[in-house]
Amino acid sequence: MEYFLYLVLIVVGILVYFAPTFIANNRNMASSTAVFLINLLFGWTLLPWLICLIWASEGRVEKKQTRTK
């Protein structure tokens, strides 16, 4: 039972850690790769994680191209 709790905590921790990346991908940001790399390499120091979170939430979004017949 303890191992299950540890597994759940690890999964939740990973999801929270990569939240800026998930937000950037869901918003179709042009710089989502940059958000991912900064989040992966420097997110553990908290300040870059906060910067990535703000950047992902406020950043410029790519416009989807629509096809017309």
PDB file of N, CA, C, O and CB in Angstrom:
ATOM      1  N   MET A   1       0.819  -1.193   0.000  1.00  0.00           N
ATOM      2  CA  MET A   1       0.000   0.000   0.000  1.00  0.00           C
ATOM      3  C   MET A   1       0.867   1.262   0.000  1.00  0.00           C
ATOM      4  O   MET A   1       0.524   2.244  -0.659  1.00  0.00           O
ATOM      5  CB  MET A   1      -0.934  -0.005   1.205  1.00  0.00           C
ATOM      6  N   GLU A   2       1.966   1.245   0.720  1.00  0.00           N
ATOM      7  CA  GLU A   2       2.852   2.401   0.744  1.00  0.00           C
ATOM      8  C   GLU A   2       3.430   2.691  -0.629  1.00  0.00           C
ATOM      9  O   GLU A   2       3.576   3.849  -1.020  1.00  0.00           O
ATOM     10  CB  GLU A   2       3.973   2.184   1.741  1.00  0.00           C
ATOM     11  N   TYR A   3       3.757   1.634  -1.359  1.00  0.00           N
ATOM     12  CA  TYR A   3       4.354   1.819  -2.677  1.00  0.00           C
ATOM     13  C   TYR A   3       3.387   2.497  -3.635  1.00  0.00           C
ATOM     14  O   TYR A   3       3.799   3.296  -4.477  1.00  0.00           O
ATOM     15  CB  TYR A   3       4.798   0.483  -3.247  1.00  0.00           C
ATOM     16  N   PHE A   4       2.123   2.184  -3.511  1.00  0.00           N
ATOM     17  CA  PHE A   4       1.115   2.816  -4.351  1.00  0.00           C
ATOM     18  C   PHE A   4       1.052   4.314  -4.055  1.00  0.00           C
ATOM     19  O   PHE A   4       0.967   5.124  -4.978  1.00  0.00           O
ATOM     20  CB  PHE A   4      -0.268   2.160  -4.132  1.00  0.00           C
ATOM     21  N   LEU A   5       1.094   4.682  -2.788  1.00  0.00           N
ATOM     22  CA  LEU A   5       1.077   6.094  -2.405  1.00  0.00           C
ATOM     23  C   LEU A   5       2.306   6.810  -2.956  1.00  0.00           C
ATOM     24  O   LEU A   5       2.194   7.924  -3.469  1.00  0.00           O
ATOM     25  CB  LEU A   5       1.017   6.241  -0.872  1.00  0.00           C
ATOM     26  N   TYR A   6       3.470   6.186  -2.855  1.00  0.00           N
ATOM     27  CA  TYR A   6       4.691   6.775  -3.410  1.00  0.00           C
ATOM     28  C   TYR A   6       4.587   6.949  -4.917  1.00  0.00           C
ATOM     29  O   TYR A   6       5.006   7.971  -5.461  1.00  0.00           O
ATOM     30  CB  TYR A   6       5.903   5.910  -3.071  1.00  0.00           C
ATOM     31  N   LEU A   7       4.030   5.957  -5.585  1.00  0.00           N
ATOM     32  CA  LEU A   7       3.856   6.039  -7.030  1.00  0.00           C
ATOM     33  C   LEU A   7       2.918   7.183  -7.407  1.00  0.00           C
ATOM     34  O   LEU A   7       3.195   7.923  -8.351  1.00  0.00           O
ATOM     35  CB  LEU A   7       3.319   4.716  -7.576  1.00  0.00           C
ATOM     36  N   VAL A   8       1.829   7.332  -6.691  1.00  0.00           N
ATOM     37  CA  VAL A   8       0.884   8.417  -6.949  1.00  0.00           C
ATOM     38  C   VAL A   8       1.557   9.770  -6.718  1.00  0.00           C
ATOM     39  O   VAL A   8       1.369  10.694  -7.510  1.00  0.00           O
ATOM     40  CB  VAL A   8      -0.366   8.277  -6.050  1.00  0.00           C
ATOM     41  N   LEU A   9       2.339   9.897  -5.643  1.00  0.00           N
ATOM     42  CA  LEU A   9       3.027  11.153  -5.361  1.00  0.00           C
ATOM     43  C   LEU A   9       4.060  11.479  -6.431  1.00  0.00           C
ATOM     44  O   LEU A   9       4.218  12.643  -6.799  1.00  0.00           O
ATOM     45  CB  LEU A   9       3.697  11.090  -3.998  1.00  0.00           C
ATOM     46  N   ILE A  10       4.756  10.483  -6.930  1.00  0.00           N
ATOM     47  CA  ILE A  10       5.738  10.705  -7.988  1.00  0.00           C
ATOM     48  C   ILE A  10       5.048  11.162  -9.274  1.00  0.00           C
ATOM     49  O   ILE A  10       5.515  12.094  -9.928  1.00  0.00           O
ATOM     50  CB  ILE A  10       6.554   9.422  -8.245  1.00  0.00           C
ATOM     51  N   VAL A  11       3.951  10.519  -9.636  1.00  0.00           N
ATOM     52  CA  VAL A  11       3.223  10.880 -10.854  1.00  0.00           C
ATOM     53  C   VAL A  11       2.657  12.296 -10.736  1.00  0.00           C
ATOM     54  O   VAL A  11       2.749  13.078 -11.682  1.00  0.00           O
ATOM     55  CB  VAL A  11       2.085   9.868 -11.127  1.00  0.00           C
ATOM     56  N   VAL A  12       2.082  12.627  -9.602  1.00  0.00           N
ATOM     57  CA  VAL A  12       1.543  13.978  -9.395  1.00  0.00           C
ATOM     58  C   VAL A  12       2.669  15.004  -9.429  1.00  0.00           C
ATOM     59  O   VAL A  12       2.502  16.083  -9.997  1.00  0.00           O
ATOM     60  CB  VAL A  12       0.779  14.065  -8.050  1.00  0.00           C
ATOM     61  N   GLY A  13       3.808  14.684  -8.833  1.00  0.00           N
ATOM     62  CA  GLY A  13       4.953  15.583  -8.862  1.00  0.00           C
ATOM     63  C   GLY A  13       5.441  15.849 -10.275  1.00  0.00           C
ATOM     64  O   GLY A  13       5.767  16.986 -10.616  1.00  0.00           O
ATOM     65  N   ILE A  14       5.494  14.809 -11.099  1.00  0.00           N
ATOM     66  CA  ILE A  14       5.920  14.969 -12.496  1.00  0.00           C
ATOM     67  C   ILE A  14       4.914  15.822 -13.265  1.00  0.00           C
ATOM     68  O   ILE A  14       5.305  16.677 -14.059  1.00  0.00           O
ATOM     69  CB  ILE A  14       6.083  13.591 -13.178  1.00  0.00           C
ATOM     70  N   LEU A  15       3.637  15.596 -13.037  1.00  0.00           N
ATOM     71  CA  LEU A  15       2.614  16.386 -13.718  1.00  0.00           C
ATOM     72  C   LEU A  15       2.688  17.864 -13.330  1.00  0.00           C
ATOM     73  O   LEU A  15       2.531  18.737 -14.183  1.00  0.00           O
ATOM     74  CB  LEU A  15       1.229  15.834 -13.400  1.00  0.00           C
ATOM     75  N   VAL A  16       2.924  18.143 -12.051  1.00  0.00           N
ATOM     76  CA  VAL A  16       3.044  19.533 -11.610  1.00  0.00           C
ATOM     77  C   VAL A  16       4.320  20.147 -12.163  1.00  0.00           C
ATOM     78  O   VAL A  16       4.317  21.301 -12.594  1.00  0.00           O
ATOM     79  CB  VAL A  16       3.028  19.624 -10.071  1.00  0.00           C
ATOM     80  N   TYR A  17       5.410  19.390 -12.155  1.00  0.00           N
ATOM     81  CA  TYR A  17       6.695  19.896 -12.641  1.00  0.00           C
ATOM     82  C   TYR A  17       6.616  20.295 -14.111  1.00  0.00           C
ATOM     83  O   TYR A  17       7.167  21.322 -14.507  1.00  0.00           O
ATOM     84  CB  TYR A  17       7.789  18.844 -12.446  1.00  0.00           C
ATOM     85  N   PHE A  18       5.929  19.486 -14.922  1.00  0.00           N
ATOM     86  CA  PHE A  18       5.828  19.770 -16.349  1.00  0.00           C
ATOM     87  C   PHE A  18       4.551  20.508 -16.724  1.00  0.00           C
ATOM     88  O   PHE A  18       4.192  20.538 -17.901  1.00  0.00           O
ATOM     89  CB  PHE A  18       5.910  18.492 -17.124  1.00  0.00           C
ATOM     90  N   ALA A  19       3.861  21.097 -15.769  1.00  0.00           N
ATOM     91  CA  ALA A  19       2.638  21.856 -16.052  1.00  0.00           C
ATOM     92  C   ALA A  19       2.865  22.977 -17.065  1.00  0.00           C
ATOM     93  O   ALA A  19       2.030  23.149 -17.954  1.00  0.00           O
ATOM     94  CB  ALA A  19       2.085  22.440 -14.765  1.00  0.00           C
ATOM     95  N   PRO A  20       3.960  23.754 -16.977  1.00  0.00           N
ATOM     96  CA  PRO A  20       4.170  24.782 -18.003  1.00  0.00           C
ATOM     97  C   PRO A  20       4.286  24.201 -19.412  1.00  0.00           C
ATOM     98  O   PRO A  20       3.807  24.803 -20.374  1.00  0.00           O
ATOM     99  CB  PRO A  20       5.419  25.577 -17.683  1.00  0.00           C
ATOM    100  N   THR A  21       4.911  23.049 -19.533  1.00  0.00           N
ATOM    101  CA  THR A  21       5.040  22.405 -20.842  1.00  0.00           C
ATOM    102  C   THR A  21       3.679  21.973 -21.367  1.00  0.00           C
ATOM    103  O   THR A  21       3.366  22.175 -22.541  1.00  0.00           O
ATOM    104  CB  THR A  21       5.982  21.196 -20.759  1.00  0.00           C
ATOM    105  N   PHE A  22       2.872  21.378 -20.498  1.00  0.00           N
ATOM    106  CA  PHE A  22       1.543  20.947 -20.925  1.00  0.00           C
ATOM    107  C   PHE A  22       0.686  22.137 -21.332  1.00  0.00           C
ATOM    108  O   PHE A  22      -0.052  22.061 -22.314  1.00  0.00           O
ATOM    109  CB  PHE A  22       0.853  20.162 -19.811  1.00  0.00           C
ATOM    110  N   ILE A  23       0.776  23.233 -20.589  1.00  0.00           N
ATOM    111  CA  ILE A  23       0.001  24.427 -20.922  1.00  0.00           C
ATOM    112  C   ILE A  23       0.444  24.998 -22.265  1.00  0.00           C
ATOM    113  O   ILE A  23      -0.389  25.366 -23.094  1.00  0.00           O
ATOM    114  CB  ILE A  23       0.147  25.489 -19.819  1.00  0.00           C
ATOM    115  N   ALA A  24       1.762  25.071 -22.478  1.00  0.00           N
ATOM    116  CA  ALA A  24       2.286  25.603 -23.742  1.00  0.00           C
ATOM    117  C   ALA A  24       1.851  24.743 -24.921  1.00  0.00           C
ATOM    118  O   ALA A  24       1.490  25.275 -25.971  1.00  0.00           O
ATOM    119  CB  ALA A  24       3.819  25.688 -23.694  1.00  0.00           C
ATOM    120  N   ASN A  25       1.878  23.434 -24.767  1.00  0.00           N
ATOM    121  CA  ASN A  25       1.452  22.551 -25.856  1.00  0.00           C
ATOM    122  C   ASN A  25      -0.041  22.665 -26.127  1.00  0.00           C
ATOM    123  O   ASN A  25      -0.464  22.663 -27.283  1.00  0.00           O
ATOM    124  CB  ASN A  25       1.805  21.109 -25.533  1.00  0.00           C
ATOM    125  N   ASN A  26      -0.825  22.761 -25.093  1.00  0.00           N
ATOM    126  CA  ASN A  26      -2.276  22.872 -25.271  1.00  0.00           C
ATOM    127  C   ASN A  26      -2.675  24.197 -25.910  1.00  0.00           C
ATOM    128  O   ASN A  26      -3.694  24.275 -26.595  1.00  0.00           O
ATOM    129  CB  ASN A  26      -2.981  22.718 -23.931  1.00  0.00           C
ATOM    130  N   ARG A  27      -1.873  25.243 -25.689  1.00  0.00           N
ATOM    131  CA  ARG A  27      -2.165  26.555 -26.280  1.00  0.00           C
ATOM    132  C   ARG A  27      -1.533  26.716 -27.655  1.00  0.00           C
ATOM    133  O   ARG A  27      -1.668  27.779 -28.262  1.00  0.00           O
ATOM    134  CB  ARG A  27      -1.676  27.664 -25.361  1.00  0.00           C
ATOM    135  N   ASN A  28      -0.852  25.704 -28.163  1.00  0.00           N
ATOM    136  CA  ASN A  28      -0.178  25.743 -29.471  1.00  0.00           C
ATOM    137  C   ASN A  28       0.801  26.905 -29.567  1.00  0.00           C
ATOM    138  O   ASN A  28       0.819  27.630 -30.562  1.00  0.00           O
ATOM    139  CB  ASN A  28      -1.209  25.847 -30.596  1.00  0.00           C
ATOM    140  N   MET A  29       1.607  27.077 -28.540  1.00  0.00           N
ATOM    141  CA  MET A  29       2.600  28.148 -28.537  1.00  0.00           C
ATOM    142  C   MET A  29       3.701  27.849 -29.541  1.00  0.00           C
ATOM    143  O   MET A  29       4.103  26.698 -29.710  1.00  0.00           O
ATOM    144  CB  MET A  29       3.194  28.336 -27.132  1.00  0.00           C
ATOM    145  N   ALA A  30       4.179  28.877 -30.196  1.00  0.00           N
ATOM    146  CA  ALA A  30       5.280  28.726 -31.139  1.00  0.00           C
ATOM    147  C   ALA A  30       6.563  28.338 -30.412  1.00  0.00           C
ATOM    148  O   ALA A  30       7.415  27.657 -30.983  1.00  0.00           O
ATOM    149  CB  ALA A  30       5.488  30.021 -31.930  1.00  0.00           C
ATOM    150  N   SER A  31       6.707  28.761 -29.172  1.00  0.00           N
ATOM    151  CA  SER A  31       7.923  28.495 -28.411  1.00  0.00           C
ATOM    152  C   SER A  31       7.724  27.404 -27.359  1.00  0.00           C
ATOM    153  O   SER A  31       8.365  27.439 -26.309  1.00  0.00           O
ATOM    154  CB  SER A  31       8.399  29.767 -27.743  1.00  0.00           C
ATOM    155  N   SER A  32       6.856  26.450 -27.623  1.00  0.00           N
ATOM    156  CA  SER A  32       6.611  25.390 -26.648  1.00  0.00           C
ATOM    157  C   SER A  32       7.843  24.508 -26.435  1.00  0.00           C
ATOM    158  O   SER A  32       8.030  23.958 -25.350  1.00  0.00           O
ATOM    159  CB  SER A  32       5.435  24.535 -27.095  1.00  0.00           C
ATOM    160  N   THR A  33       8.678  24.370 -27.458  1.00  0.00           N
ATOM    161  CA  THR A  33       9.914  23.594 -27.298  1.00  0.00           C
ATOM    162  C   THR A  33      10.862  24.298 -26.336  1.00  0.00           C
ATOM    163  O   THR A  33      11.502  23.648 -25.508  1.00  0.00           O
ATOM    164  CB  THR A  33      10.605  23.377 -28.664  1.00  0.00           C
ATOM    165  N   ALA A  34      10.957  25.606 -26.436  1.00  0.00           N
ATOM    166  CA  ALA A  34      11.810  26.368 -25.525  1.00  0.00           C
ATOM    167  C   ALA A  34      11.293  26.278 -24.095  1.00  0.00           C
ATOM    168  O   ALA A  34      12.079  26.148 -23.155  1.00  0.00           O
ATOM    169  CB  ALA A  34      11.891  27.836 -25.965  1.00  0.00           C
ATOM    170  N   VAL A  35       9.988  26.345 -23.928  1.00  0.00           N
ATOM    171  CA  VAL A  35       9.399  26.200 -22.597  1.00  0.00           C
ATOM    172  C   VAL A  35       9.737  24.828 -22.036  1.00  0.00           C
ATOM    173  O   VAL A  35      10.090  24.708 -20.863  1.00  0.00           O
ATOM    174  CB  VAL A  35       7.866  26.404 -22.644  1.00  0.00           C
ATOM    175  N   PHE A  36       9.633  23.794 -22.862  1.00  0.00           N
ATOM    176  CA  PHE A  36       9.952  22.443 -22.408  1.00  0.00           C
ATOM    177  C   PHE A  36      11.407  22.325 -21.980  1.00  0.00           C
ATOM    178  O   PHE A  36      11.693  21.774 -20.917  1.00  0.00           O
ATOM    179  CB  PHE A  36       9.652  21.434 -23.506  1.00  0.00           C
ATOM    180  N   LEU A  37      12.334  22.836 -22.792  1.00  0.00           N
ATOM    181  CA  LEU A  37      13.755  22.699 -22.477  1.00  0.00           C
ATOM    182  C   LEU A  37      14.131  23.465 -21.209  1.00  0.00           C
ATOM    183  O   LEU A  37      14.870  22.946 -20.373  1.00  0.00           O
ATOM    184  CB  LEU A  37      14.600  23.189 -23.646  1.00  0.00           C
ATOM    185  N   ILE A  38      13.638  24.675 -21.060  1.00  0.00           N
ATOM    186  CA  ILE A  38      13.931  25.443 -19.849  1.00  0.00           C
ATOM    187  C   ILE A  38      13.307  24.768 -18.639  1.00  0.00           C
ATOM    188  O   ILE A  38      13.922  24.698 -17.575  1.00  0.00           O
ATOM    189  CB  ILE A  38      13.418  26.892 -19.978  1.00  0.00           C
ATOM    190  N   ASN A  39      12.093  24.273 -18.800  1.00  0.00           N
ATOM    191  CA  ASN A  39      11.414  23.582 -17.715  1.00  0.00           C
ATOM    192  C   ASN A  39      12.167  22.315 -17.325  1.00  0.00           C
ATOM    193  O   ASN A  39      12.321  22.024 -16.139  1.00  0.00           O
ATOM    194  CB  ASN A  39       9.979  23.244 -18.114  1.00  0.00           C
ATOM    195  N   LEU A  40      12.632  21.568 -18.308  1.00  0.00           N
ATOM    196  CA  LEU A  40      13.346  20.317 -18.043  1.00  0.00           C
ATOM    197  C   LEU A  40      14.681  20.566 -17.353  1.00  0.00           C
ATOM    198  O   LEU A  40      15.013  19.894 -16.376  1.00  0.00           O
ATOM    199  CB  LEU A  40      13.572  19.553 -19.341  1.00  0.00           C
ATOM    200  N   LEU A  41      15.444  21.528 -17.858  1.00  0.00           N
ATOM    201  CA  LEU A  41      16.799  21.734 -17.366  1.00  0.00           C
ATOM    202  C   LEU A  41      16.888  22.594 -16.109  1.00  0.00           C
ATOM    203  O   LEU A  41      17.734  22.344 -15.250  1.00  0.00           O
ATOM    204  CB  LEU A  41      17.616  22.352 -18.435  1.00  0.00           C
ATOM    205  N   PHE A  42      16.028  23.604 -15.992  1.00  0.00           N
ATOM    206  CA  PHE A  42      16.163  24.556 -14.896  1.00  0.00           C
ATOM    207  C   PHE A  42      14.927  24.679 -14.014  1.00  0.00           C
ATOM    208  O   PHE A  42      14.936  25.450 -13.054  1.00  0.00           O
ATOM    209  CB  PHE A  42      16.496  25.889 -15.446  1.00  0.00           C
ATOM    210  N   GLY A  43      13.868  23.938 -14.317  1.00  0.00           N
ATOM    211  CA  GLY A  43      12.614  24.071 -13.581  1.00  0.00           C
ATOM    212  C   GLY A  43      12.717  23.716 -12.112  1.00  0.00           C
ATOM    213  O   GLY A  43      11.922  24.194 -11.303  1.00  0.00           O
ATOM    214  N   TRP A  44      13.677  22.890 -11.756  1.00  0.00           N
ATOM    215  CA  TRP A  44      13.813  22.455 -10.366  1.00  0.00           C
ATOM    216  C   TRP A  44      14.257  23.586  -9.449  1.00  0.00           C
ATOM    217  O   TRP A  44      14.182  23.449  -8.228  1.00  0.00           O
ATOM    218  CB  TRP A  44      14.797  21.310 -10.274  1.00  0.00           C
ATOM    219  N   THR A  45      14.721  24.705 -10.014  1.00  0.00           N
ATOM    220  CA  THR A  45      15.168  25.821  -9.176  1.00  0.00           C
ATOM    221  C   THR A  45      14.044  26.786  -8.834  1.00  0.00           C
ATOM    222  O   THR A  45      14.300  27.806  -8.194  1.00  0.00           O
ATOM    223  CB  THR A  45      16.280  26.571  -9.868  1.00  0.00           C
ATOM    224  N   LEU A  46      12.858  26.514  -9.220  1.00  0.00           N
ATOM    225  CA  LEU A  46      11.612  27.213  -8.918  1.00  0.00           C
ATOM    226  C   LEU A  46      11.438  28.526  -9.673  1.00  0.00           C
ATOM    227  O   LEU A  46      10.379  28.734 -10.265  1.00  0.00           O
ATOM    228  CB  LEU A  46      11.537  27.479  -7.455  1.00  0.00           C
ATOM    229  N   LEU A  47      12.413  29.414  -9.682  1.00  0.00           N
ATOM    230  CA  LEU A  47      12.241  30.681 -10.396  1.00  0.00           C
ATOM    231  C   LEU A  47      12.071  30.455 -11.901  1.00  0.00           C
ATOM    232  O   LEU A  47      11.149  31.029 -12.481  1.00  0.00           O
ATOM    233  CB  LEU A  47      13.440  31.604 -10.136  1.00  0.00           C
ATOM    234  N   PRO A  48      12.912  29.648 -12.566  1.00  0.00           N
ATOM    235  CA  PRO A  48      12.654  29.377 -13.987  1.00  0.00           C
ATOM    236  C   PRO A  48      11.334  28.641 -14.207  1.00  0.00           C
ATOM    237  O   PRO A  48      10.693  28.819 -15.242  1.00  0.00           O
ATOM    238  CB  PRO A  48      13.797  28.560 -14.578  1.00  0.00           C
ATOM    239  N   TRP A  49      10.923  27.819 -13.242  1.00  0.00           N
ATOM    240  CA  TRP A  49       9.633  27.129 -13.364  1.00  0.00           C
ATOM    241  C   TRP A  49       8.503  28.146 -13.371  1.00  0.00           C
ATOM    242  O   TRP A  49       7.576  28.042 -14.175  1.00  0.00           O
ATOM    243  CB  TRP A  49       9.437  26.111 -12.211  1.00  0.00           C
ATOM    244  N   LEU A  50       8.573  29.128 -12.482  1.00  0.00           N
ATOM    245  CA  LEU A  50       7.553  30.181 -12.445  1.00  0.00           C
ATOM    246  C   LEU A  50       7.570  31.010 -13.722  1.00  0.00           C
ATOM    247  O   LEU A  50       6.516  31.367 -14.249  1.00  0.00           O
ATOM    248  CB  LEU A  50       7.765  31.090 -11.231  1.00  0.00           C
ATOM    249  N   ILE A  51       8.760  31.316 -14.218  1.00  0.00           N
ATOM    250  CA  ILE A  51       8.874  32.071 -15.467  1.00  0.00           C
ATOM    251  C   ILE A  51       8.253  31.286 -16.615  1.00  0.00           C
ATOM    252  O   ILE A  51       7.524  31.848 -17.431  1.00  0.00           O
ATOM    253  CB  ILE A  51      10.350  32.397 -15.778  1.00  0.00           C
ATOM    254  N   CYS A  52       8.541  29.984 -16.680  1.00  0.00           N
ATOM    255  CA  CYS A  52       7.944  29.139 -17.728  1.00  0.00           C
ATOM    256  C   CYS A  52       6.431  29.074 -17.599  1.00  0.00           C
ATOM    257  O   CYS A  52       5.720  29.089 -18.604  1.00  0.00           O
ATOM    258  CB  CYS A  52       8.526  27.725 -17.671  1.00  0.00           C
ATOM    259  N   LEU A  53       5.941  29.003 -16.379  1.00  0.00           N
ATOM    260  CA  LEU A  53       4.496  28.947 -16.164  1.00  0.00           C
ATOM    261  C   LEU A  53       3.831  30.239 -16.644  1.00  0.00           C
ATOM    262  O   LEU A  53       2.791  30.191 -17.301  1.00  0.00           O
ATOM    263  CB  LEU A  53       4.182  28.704 -14.673  1.00  0.00           C
ATOM    264  N   ILE A  54       4.417  31.377 -16.324  1.00  0.00           N
ATOM    265  CA  ILE A  54       3.869  32.661 -16.776  1.00  0.00           C
ATOM    266  C   ILE A  54       3.986  32.779 -18.288  1.00  0.00           C
ATOM    267  O   ILE A  54       3.050  33.221 -18.954  1.00  0.00           O
ATOM    268  CB  ILE A  54       4.595  33.840 -16.091  1.00  0.00           C
ATOM    269  N   TRP A  55       5.135  32.384 -18.830  1.00  0.00           N
ATOM    270  CA  TRP A  55       5.362  32.443 -20.274  1.00  0.00           C
ATOM    271  C   TRP A  55       4.356  31.576 -21.011  1.00  0.00           C
ATOM    272  O   TRP A  55       3.803  31.991 -22.030  1.00  0.00           O
ATOM    273  CB  TRP A  55       6.790  32.002 -20.617  1.00  0.00           C
ATOM    274  N   ALA A  56       4.115  30.372 -20.503  1.00  0.00           N
ATOM    275  CA  ALA A  56       3.164  29.458 -21.148  1.00  0.00           C
ATOM    276  C   ALA A  56       1.739  29.986 -21.057  1.00  0.00           C
ATOM    277  O   ALA A  56       0.931  29.760 -21.959  1.00  0.00           O
ATOM    278  CB  ALA A  56       3.244  28.067 -20.512  1.00  0.00           C
ATOM    279  N   SER A  57       1.433  30.680 -19.985  1.00  0.00           N
ATOM    280  CA  SER A  57       0.078  31.195 -19.805  1.00  0.00           C
ATOM    281  C   SER A  57      -0.173  32.484 -20.580  1.00  0.00           C
ATOM    282  O   SER A  57      -1.294  32.738 -21.019  1.00  0.00           O
ATOM    283  CB  SER A  57      -0.189  31.429 -18.340  1.00  0.00           C
ATOM    284  N   GLU A  58       0.858  33.291 -20.749  1.00  0.00           N
ATOM    285  CA  GLU A  58       0.697  34.602 -21.363  1.00  0.00           C
ATOM    286  C   GLU A  58       1.286  34.702 -22.758  1.00  0.00           C
ATOM    287  O   GLU A  58       1.053  35.692 -23.451  1.00  0.00           O
ATOM    288  CB  GLU A  58       1.316  35.635 -20.497  1.00  0.00           C
ATOM    289  N   GLY A  59       2.040  33.705 -23.184  1.00  0.00           N
ATOM    290  CA  GLY A  59       2.785  33.794 -24.432  1.00  0.00           C
ATOM    291  C   GLY A  59       1.930  33.845 -25.678  1.00  0.00           C
ATOM    292  O   GLY A  59       0.726  33.589 -25.646  1.00  0.00           O
ATOM    293  N   ARG A  60       2.582  34.183 -26.773  1.00  0.00           N
ATOM    294  CA  ARG A  60       1.921  34.274 -28.066  1.00  0.00           C
ATOM    295  C   ARG A  60       1.535  32.881 -28.561  1.00  0.00           C
ATOM    296  O   ARG A  60       2.306  31.930 -28.429  1.00  0.00           O
ATOM    297  CB  ARG A  60       2.830  34.979 -29.089  1.00  0.00           C
ATOM    298  N   VAL A  61       0.362  32.774 -29.119  1.00  0.00           N
ATOM    299  CA  VAL A  61      -0.166  31.501 -29.601  1.00  0.00           C
ATOM    300  C   VAL A  61      -0.166  31.498 -31.121  1.00  0.00           C
ATOM    301  O   VAL A  61      -0.525  32.492 -31.752  1.00  0.00           O
ATOM    302  CB  VAL A  61      -1.593  31.246 -29.054  1.00  0.00           C
ATOM    303  N   GLU A  62       0.240  30.370 -31.708  1.00  0.00           N
ATOM    304  CA  GLU A  62       0.185  30.239 -33.165  1.00  0.00           C
ATOM    305  C   GLU A  62      -1.264  30.150 -33.603  1.00  0.00           C
ATOM    306  O   GLU A  62      -2.074  29.458 -32.987  1.00  0.00           O
ATOM    307  CB  GLU A  62       0.980  28.997 -33.649  1.00  0.00           C
ATOM    308  N   LYS A  63      -1.575  30.854 -34.667  1.00  0.00           N
ATOM    309  CA  LYS A  63      -2.932  30.772 -35.198  1.00  0.00           C
ATOM    310  C   LYS A  63      -3.040  29.529 -36.060  1.00  0.00           C
ATOM    311  O   LYS A  63      -2.164  29.232 -36.872  1.00  0.00           O
ATOM    312  CB  LYS A  63      -3.301  32.045 -36.013  1.00  0.00           C
ATOM    313  N   LYS A  64      -4.126  28.816 -35.866  1.00  0.00           N
ATOM    314  CA  LYS A  64      -4.356  27.619 -36.670  1.00  0.00           C
ATOM    315  C   LYS A  64      -4.822  28.030 -38.059  1.00  0.00           C
ATOM    316  O   LYS A  64      -5.675  28.905 -38.215  1.00  0.00           O
ATOM    317  CB  LYS A  64      -5.397  26.685 -35.994  1.00  0.00           C
ATOM    318  N   GLN A  65      -4.252  27.387 -39.053  1.00  0.00           N
ATOM    319  CA  GLN A  65      -4.661  27.671 -40.412  1.00  0.00           C
ATOM    320  C   GLN A  65      -5.900  26.851 -40.729  1.00  0.00           C
ATOM    321  O   GLN A  65      -5.953  25.650 -40.464  1.00  0.00           O
ATOM    322  CB  GLN A  65      -3.522  27.371 -41.414  1.00  0.00           C
ATOM    323  N   THR A  66      -6.877  27.505 -41.290  1.00  0.00           N
ATOM    324  CA  THR A  66      -8.087  26.808 -41.676  1.00  0.00           C
ATOM    325  C   THR A  66      -8.119  26.673 -43.193  1.00  0.00           C
ATOM    326  O   THR A  66      -7.740  27.583 -43.929  1.00  0.00           O
ATOM    327  CB  THR A  66      -9.344  27.548 -41.157  1.00  0.00           C
ATOM    328  N   ARG A  67      -8.567  25.549 -43.620  1.00  0.00           N
ATOM    329  CA  ARG A  67      -8.672  25.295 -45.058  1.00  0.00           C
ATOM    330  C   ARG A  67     -10.053  25.695 -45.532  1.00  0.00           C
ATOM    331  O   ARG A  67     -11.071  25.416 -44.897  1.00  0.00           O
ATOM    332  CB  ARG A  67      -8.390  23.807 -45.389  1.00  0.00           C
ATOM    333  N   THR A  68     -10.045  26.344 -46.647  1.00  0.00           N
ATOM    334  CA  THR A  68     -11.313  26.674 -47.281  1.00  0.00           C
ATOM    335  C   THR A  68     -11.336  26.007 -48.651  1.00  0.00           C
ATOM    336  O   THR A  68     -10.310  25.897 -49.321  1.00  0.00           O
ATOM    337  CB  THR A  68     -11.512  28.225 -47.398  1.00  0.00           C
ATOM    338  N   LYS A  69     -12.489  25.577 -49.043  1.00  0.00           N
ATOM    339  CA  LYS A  69     -12.622  24.869 -50.327  1.00  0.00           C
ATOM    340  C   LYS A  69     -12.844  25.819 -51.446  1.00  0.00           C
ATOM    341  O   LYS A  69     -12.978  25.399 -52.595  1.00  0.00           O
ATOM    342  CB  LYS A  69     -13.750  23.874 -50.286  1.00  0.00           C
TER     343      LYS A  69
END
